[in-house]
Amino acid sequence: MSWILVALLAYFFLACANLFDKFLVDNVVSSSQAYAFIACLMGASVVVAAPWLLQWPGFYWLILDLLSGAVFAVALWLLYEALRRGEASQTLVFVGALTPIFSIIFSMVFFKEHFSTLEWFGFATLISGSLIIALLPKDKNLFARLMLKLRITQNIKSGSLLIALFAALAYSVYFIASKYTYSAQPFASAFIWNRLGAAIFVLLFLIRKRDREKIFGAFQKPKHNKHKVLVFFNQIMGSLGFVLQNYAIFLGSVALVNAFQGVQYAFIIILSSILAVLSPKLLKEKFSWRSFLQKAAAVGVIGLGIYFIMV
């Protein structure tokens, strides 16, 4: 299967999951540590496939597998903390634009990877499309309208973009390390060890009493009970996207797959446009030619980037 098709499917599922991450870290699991703890432990559920897929890789590769999983847990923790502090769309697009830039640099340094002129054009246009989306007015942004519809006031704090910067750096290190481990092991086996590494790392959150109380108390409040299903459903969507994203990296270039993150935001625009047509009252969106042209330009630029990479 082509890595491009796998990446497109991955970013579709990740787009759906990202729609609710901000809501969940603000209103259901207010601790970024607790949310990362839940996500990484759920990710470790792939261990049920161990009897059929897990292989002993040797101590060297085992350590790298576990360490790359730990780096992912750190990246996830930082992302949720940035989301908790900042505005959802700005944070996600910021991380999504910086991660491929860091990945390109690391790929060239560590893998001596070279890219064609068309691929460089593809990188530039995909990242440009993400930045166009970041410049959308807040009242025309799907995240902001969902928050408004749900009567949620986003609690904006300082430091969110700095944390998002470190999240993007951690994600790029994780993807580069994972690509390296996938080069010497079967994908499924390396992925399972990787998930175990993330789960082992978040268990460290239980050492401090204050952190334990945040984690164990995350779902004890009665008003949060109705949102438990949403948390687990959202994690399933995110997990599907994450597995496919890793498989795409296994099949292709880590830098190119990460550059496709712009597709995730194009999917969000398309989904919001479909919702606006089918149910105009749901998101209360008023038609604006300026907003329409900006969204169309963003999707067009991202589509052009995909074309440059495919040819």
Disulfide bonds with the S-S distance in Angstrom:
none
